[in-house]
């Protein structure tokens, strides 16, 4: 049954005001962590950290990652180190590493030192990797067994892990087989263990590991591998092939969501991560959006100067050209943004290979040409109806038609070429979109259109 957020928040706020932490736990005990996170974000109380501290550490650790980034920062600051440590110990190693990375350096160091030695040993190796790398999202909790261990011994190992922590077994999709130096040599599905002869060594029943990733690999590249090969988990190995950990599909779902959000922001000319429509401050919103707006403003000012200096007489004599100038710019800009979006998505999902670049470019140019012809004919007919300057009908038609077709072809080319060039330079292709593409279209499309008008009319 859906939670009535407004009523439940009032109940929790009353309990917090009275210091009745048992009541807080009672209200939230049957809720999913995502629902509790929604309540925390809806609450106007400053003591939200007390609500998180009142929860069981395992629940609190799950609630934490359901909060938006800004909310996390404000809640973490006043929390006790003992509560932070308890939460970190309940997290999987990759989540704990991310959690520590969001704490102030001195606090993170204290929390890490206070953690259970076994938990600390799992988390520490991950802290040296960037958060957006394979090493930053991998888990060190991995089920591995020597290649000469028997099927019976491996099953017994799984049983022991289940007795110690049932949750660990639920998340183990694969038994990774290693040699005496820790190098990954194969894998065995748990079902195969149950059907194999008890005394069979793992090396006789294991399957080869065809796909591995290195800890330095970018998380977006890892996501593409998961998508291409439809894997549930992937092993992470070092340069010598030694097994370091694993990355699971649920971690990749978070990566895909994060990367998609970043690309959407960049398509709109917004730099930065973690923007939230409600919780991000006005200052941060303006700071992240302003650079591209200033670039667009500068481009449009250049356009205004060109028009005033070069085409003033033309526009005075043929006012219909000025009336249809927004139509030319809008048509070219919209076609370019569509093409750019398709290309950025194609690159991001890995849906094409280098040999298809020519096909992609020619295909989008053909689409741009057809759209330009259709829009050009319609725009030219409108121009003829609006013509009051007794301009030559044929020449006016050609100016408007060629201006629109030229704009759509140019932006179609840029919409493909821009992302491809940036991708080749190891830069994010999404930054070629939004204000950059539209501004270039406005400058080139308007200049080309007005030049034709000045030359032919």
C-alpha positions in Angstrom: 0.0 0.0 0.0 1.5 3.4 -1.0 2.6 5.6 1.9 0.8 8.8 2.6 3.9 11.0 2.6 2.4 14.1 4.1 0.7 12.3 7.1 3.6 10.0 7.7 6.1 12.9 7.7 4.0 14.7 10.4 4.0 11.5 12.5 7.8 11.1 12.3 8.3 14.8 13.0 6.2 14.6 16.1 8.1 11.5 17.3 11.5 13.3 16.6 10.3 16.4 18.5 9.5 14.2 21.5 12.7 12.1 21.1 10.6 9.0 20.7 13.0 6.9 18.6 11.1 3.7 19.1 8.1 5.4 17.5 10.3 6.4 14.5 11.4 2.8 14.1 7.8 1.6 14.5 6.5 3.9 11.8 9.2 3.0 9.3 9.6 -0.7 10.0 7.4 -2.0 7.2 8.6 0.5 4.7 11.0 0.0 1.8 14.2 2.1 2.1 13.2 4.1 -1.0 10.0 5.1 0.8 11.9 6.1 3.9 14.2 8.2 1.8 11.2 10.0 0.3 10.0 10.8 3.8 13.4 12.2 4.8 13.5 14.4 1.7 9.9 15.6 2.3 10.6 16.5 6.0 11.4 20.1 6.8 13.1 19.3 10.1 16.8 20.1 10.4 17.4 17.0 12.6 17.0 14.6 9.7 20.2 12.9 10.7 18.6 11.8 13.9 15.9 9.9 12.0 18.6 8.0 10.0 20.5 7.3 13.3 17.4 5.9 14.9 17.0 3.3 12.2 18.7 -0.1 12.1 22.2 0.4 10.6 21.5 -2.0 7.7 18.2 -0.1 6.9 19.9 3.2 7.3 22.7 2.2 4.9 20.1 1.3 2.2 18.1 4.5 2.8 21.3 6.6 2.4 21.9 5.6 -1.2 18.2 6.4 -2.1 18.7 10.0 -1.1 19.7 12.6 -3.6 23.4 13.8 -3.4 22.6 17.2 -1.8 20.4 15.6 0.9 23.2 13.1 1.6 25.7 15.9 2.3 23.5 17.8 4.7 22.5 14.6 6.6 26.0 13.3 6.9 27.6 16.4 8.4 26.0 16.2 11.9 26.0 12.4 12.2 28.0 10.6 14.9 31.1 8.7 13.9 29.7 5.6 15.6 26.6 5.7 13.4 28.6 6.3 10.3 30.8 3.3 11.1 27.8 1.1 11.7 26.3 2.1 8.4 29.6 1.5 6.5 30.0 -2.0 7.9 26.6 -3.0 6.6 27.3 -1.9 3.1 28.9 -3.9 0.3 32.5 -3.0 -0.3 31.9 -0.8 -3.4 29.1 1.1 -1.6 31.2 1.5 1.5 34.0 2.9 -0.6 31.6 5.4 -2.2 30.2 6.3 1.2 33.7 7.0 2.6 34.5 9.1 -0.4 31.6 11.4 0.3 32.7 12.0 3.9 35.2 14.7 4.9 38.7 13.2 4.7 39.4 13.3 8.4 36.0 11.8 9.2 36.4 9.1 6.6 39.8 8.1 8.0 38.3 7.8 11.5 35.4 5.7 10.3 37.7 3.4 8.3 39.9 2.9 11.3 36.9 2.1 13.5 35.4 -0.5 11.1 35.6 -4.2 11.7 39.1 -5.4 10.4 37.6 -7.8 8.0 35.2 -5.2 6.5 38.1 -2.6 6.4 40.3 -5.1 4.5 37.6 -5.4 1.8 37.0 -1.7 1.4 40.6 -0.3 1.6 41.8 -1.6 -1.8 38.9 0.2 -3.5 39.7 3.6 -2.2 42.6 4.0 -4.5 40.5 3.8 -7.6 38.4 6.7 -9.1 34.7 6.4 -8.4 33.9 6.3 -12.1 36.2 3.4 -12.9 35.7 -0.3 -12.8 37.7 -0.5 -9.6 35.5 2.2 -8.1 32.3 0.2 -8.6 33.6 -3.4 -8.1 33.0 -5.5 -5.0 35.8 -7.3 -3.3 33.2 -9.8 -2.0 33.7 -12.6 -4.5 33.4 -16.4 -4.2 36.6 -17.9 -5.4 38.0 -21.4 -5.0 41.4 -23.1 -5.9 41.4 -24.9 -9.2 42.3 -28.2 -7.5 39.5 -28.0 -5.0 36.7 -30.6 -5.4 33.1 -29.9 -6.1 32.3 -31.2 -2.6 34.8 -28.8 -1.0 33.4 -25.8 -2.9 29.8 -26.6 -2.0 30.9 -26.8 1.7 32.6 -23.4 1.3 29.3 -21.9 0.0 27.5 -23.5 2.9 29.9 -21.9 5.4 29.4 -18.5 3.8 25.7 -19.0 4.0 25.9 -19.8 7.8 28.0 -16.6 8.4 25.9 -14.3 6.2 22.9 -15.5 4.2 22.8 -12.2 2.2 26.3 -12.8 0.8 25.2 -16.1 -0.8 22.1 -14.6 -2.4 24.3 -12.2 -4.3 26.9 -14.8 -5.5 26.1 -15.7 -9.1 29.4 -17.4 -9.9 32.3 -19.4 -8.4 35.5 -18.0 -9.8 38.4 -20.5 -10.1 41.9 -19.3 -9.4 45.3 -21.0 -9.5 48.0 -21.1 -6.8 49.0 -17.4 -7.6 45.4 -16.1 -7.5 45.2 -15.8 -11.3 41.7 -16.3 -12.7 41.6 -19.5 -14.7 37.9 -20.3 -15.0 34.4 -20.1 -13.6 31.7 -22.5 -12.4 28.0 -21.9 -12.1 26.6 -23.1 -8.7 24.1 -25.4 -10.5 26.9 -27.2 -12.2 28.5 -27.8 -8.8 25.4 -29.6 -7.5 25.3 -31.9 -10.5 29.0 -32.7 -10.8 30.6 -35.7 -9.1 31.6 -34.8 -5.5 35.3 -35.6 -6.1 35.6 -33.8 -9.4 38.3 -31.1 -9.3 37.1 -27.7 -10.4 39.5 -27.5 -13.3 37.7 -30.5 -14.9 34.2 -28.9 -14.8 35.0 -25.2 -15.0 34.2 -23.0 -18.1 36.7 -20.6 -19.5 36.4 -16.9 -18.6 36.0 -15.1 -21.9 35.4 -11.5 -20.6 37.2 -9.7 -17.9 37.7 -6.0 -17.1 40.6 -4.1 -15.5 40.1 -1.8 -12.5 41.3 1.2 -14.5 38.5 0.8 -17.2 35.9 3.6 -17.3 32.5 2.6 -15.9 30.8 3.6 -19.1 32.9 1.1 -21.0 32.1 -1.6 -18.5 28.4 -0.8 -18.9 28.7 -1.3 -22.7 30.3 -4.7 -22.1 27.5 -5.8 -19.8 25.0 -4.7 -22.4 26.8 -6.4 -25.3 27.3 -9.8 -23.6 24.3 -9.8 -21.3 26.3 -10.9 -18.3 25.1 -11.0 -14.7 28.5 -10.3 -13.2 32.0 -9.7 -14.5 35.3 -10.4 -12.9 37.8 -7.6 -12.4 41.5 -8.6 -12.8 44.8 -6.8 -12.7 47.4 -6.8 -15.5 48.7 -10.2 -14.4 45.2 -11.7 -14.4 44.9 -11.9 -10.6 41.3 -11.8 -9.5 40.5 -8.5 -7.6 36.7 -8.5 -7.4 33.6 -8.5 -9.4 31.0 -6.0 -10.8 27.4 -7.0 -10.7 24.5 -6.0 -13.0 22.8 -4.0 -10.2 25.9 -1.8 -10.0 25.8 -1.3 -13.8 22.1 -0.2 -13.6 23.2 2.6 -11.3 26.0 3.5 -13.8 23.6 3.6 -16.8 21.2 5.8 -14.9 24.1 8.1 -13.8 25.6 8.3 -17.3 22.3 8.9 -18.9 21.6 11.8 -16.5 25.0 13.3 -17.3 24.4 13.1 -21.1 21.0 14.6 -20.8 22.4 17.6 -18.9 25.2 18.0 -21.4 22.7 17.8 -24.3 21.1 20.9 -22.7 24.4 22.6 -22.2 24.5 22.0 -18.4 27.9 21.1 -16.9 28.3 19.2 -13.6 26.6 16.2 -11.9 23.9 15.6 -9.3 21.6 18.5 -10.3 18.2 18.2 -8.6 15.2 20.3 -9.6 14.3 21.0 -6.0 17.3 20.4 -3.7 20.1 22.0 -5.8 20.7 25.6 -4.8 19.9 28.5 -7.1 23.6 29.5 -7.0 24.8 26.0 -8.1 22.1 25.9 -10.8 23.2 29.2 -12.2 26.9 28.4 -11.9 26.4 25.1 -13.9 24.2 26.5 -16.6 25.8 30.0 -17.1 28.9 29.0 -19.2 27.0 27.7 -22.2 24.4 30.5 -21.9 27.3 33.0 -22.1 28.7 31.2 -25.1 25.3 31.3 -26.8 25.0 35.0 -26.0 28.4 35.7 -27.5 27.6 33.8 -30.6 24.3 35.6 -31.1 26.0 39.0 -30.6 28.4 38.1 -33.4 25.4 37.3 -35.6 23.8 40.6 -34.7 26.9 42.6 -35.7 27.3 40.7 -39.0 23.6 41.4 -39.9 23.9 45.1 -39.0 27.1 45.6 -40.9 26.6 43.4 -44.0 22.9 42.9 -44.6 21.1 46.0 -43.3 20.2 47.3 -46.8 19.0 43.9 -47.9 16.7 43.6 -44.9 15.3 47.1 -45.4 14.5 46.4 -49.0 13.1 42.9 -48.5 11.4 42.8 -45.1 10.1 39.3 -45.9 13.7 37.9 -45.5 13.8 39.3 -41.9 10.3 37.9 -41.2 11.4 34.4 -42.3 14.9 34.5 -40.6 13.6 32.7 -37.4 12.0 30.0 -39.6 15.4 29.3 -41.2 17.3 29.2 -37.9 14.6 27.1 -36.1 14.4 24.5 -38.9 18.2 24.0 -39.1 18.6 24.0 -35.3 15.8 21.4 -34.7 17.2 19.1 -37.4 20.7 19.4 -36.0 19.6 18.7 -32.4 17.7 15.6 -33.6 20.7 14.3 -35.5 23.1 15.1 -32.7 20.9 13.3 -30.2 20.7 10.2 -32.3 24.5 10.2 -32.8 25.3 10.7 -29.1 22.9 7.9 -28.2 24.4 5.6 -30.8 27.9 6.3 -29.5 26.8 5.9 -25.9 25.2 2.5 -26.4 27.9 1.2 -28.7 25.3 0.5 -31.4 27.7 1.1 -34.3 31.3 0.3 -35.3 33.9 2.5 -37.0 33.1 0.9 -40.4 29.6 2.3 -40.2 30.6 6.0 -39.8 30.2 6.7 -43.5 26.8 5.0 -43.5 25.7 7.0 -40.4 26.9 10.3 -41.9 25.4 9.7 -45.4 22.1 8.5 -43.8 21.7 11.6 -41.7 22.6 13.9 -44.6 19.9 12.2 -46.7 17.4 12.7 -43.9 18.5 16.3 -43.5 18.2 16.9 -47.2 14.7 15.5 -47.4 13.6 17.4 -44.3 15.2 20.5 -45.8 13.4 20.1 -49.1 10.0 19.7 -47.5 10.6 22.6 -45.1 12.1 24.7 -47.9 9.1 24.3 -50.2 6.7 25.2 -47.4 8.8 28.1 -46.2 9.2 29.4 -49.7 5.5 29.3 -50.3 4.9 31.2 -47.1 7.5 33.8 -48.2 5.7 34.3 -51.5 2.5 35.0 -49.7 4.2 37.5 -47.4 6.1 39.2 -50.2 5.3 42.9 -50.3 8.5 44.3 -51.9 7.7 43.2 -55.4 10.8 41.0 -55.4 11.3 38.5 -58.2 9.1 35.6 -57.2 11.5 32.9 -58.6 14.5 34.4 -56.9 12.7 34.9 -53.6 11.6 31.3 -53.7 15.2 30.1 -54.4 16.7 32.2 -51.6 14.3 30.9 -49.0 14.4 27.3 -50.3 18.2 27.2 -50.5 18.6 28.9 -47.1 16.5 26.3 -45.4 18.1 23.3 -47.2 21.6 24.7 -46.5 20.8 25.1 -42.8 19.5 21.5 -42.5 22.3 19.9 -44.4 24.9 21.8 -42.4 23.5 21.0 -39.0 22.9 17.3 -40.1 26.6 17.1 -40.9 27.7 18.8 -37.6 25.2 16.7 -35.7 27.1 13.6 -36.8 30.6 14.9 -37.2 30.8 16.8 -33.9 30.1 13.8 -31.5 32.3 11.5 -33.7 35.3 13.8 -33.6 34.9 14.4 -29.8 34.6 10.7 -29.2 37.8 10.1 -31.3 39.6 12.7 -29.1 38.4 10.8 -26.0 36.1 13.6 -25.0 32.4 13.3 -24.1 30.4 13.6 -27.4 27.4 15.0 -25.5 29.2 18.4 -25.1 28.8 19.1 -28.8 25.1 19.5 -28.4 22.7 22.1 -27.1 23.7 25.7 -27.2 26.9 25.0 -29.2 25.1 23.4 -32.1 22.2 25.9 -32.1 24.5 28.9 -31.9 26.6 27.7 -34.8 23.5 27.0 -36.8 22.2 30.5 -36.1 25.4 32.2 -37.3 26.0 30.0 -40.4 22.4 29.6 -41.4 21.6 33.3 -41.1 24.8 34.4 -42.8 24.2 32.0 -45.7 20.5 32.9 -46.1 21.1 36.6 -46.0 24.1 36.3 -48.4 21.9 34.6 -50.9 19.3 37.3 -50.4 21.9 40.0 -51.0 23.3 38.3 -54.1 20.1 37.2 -55.8 17.5 39.9 -54.9 
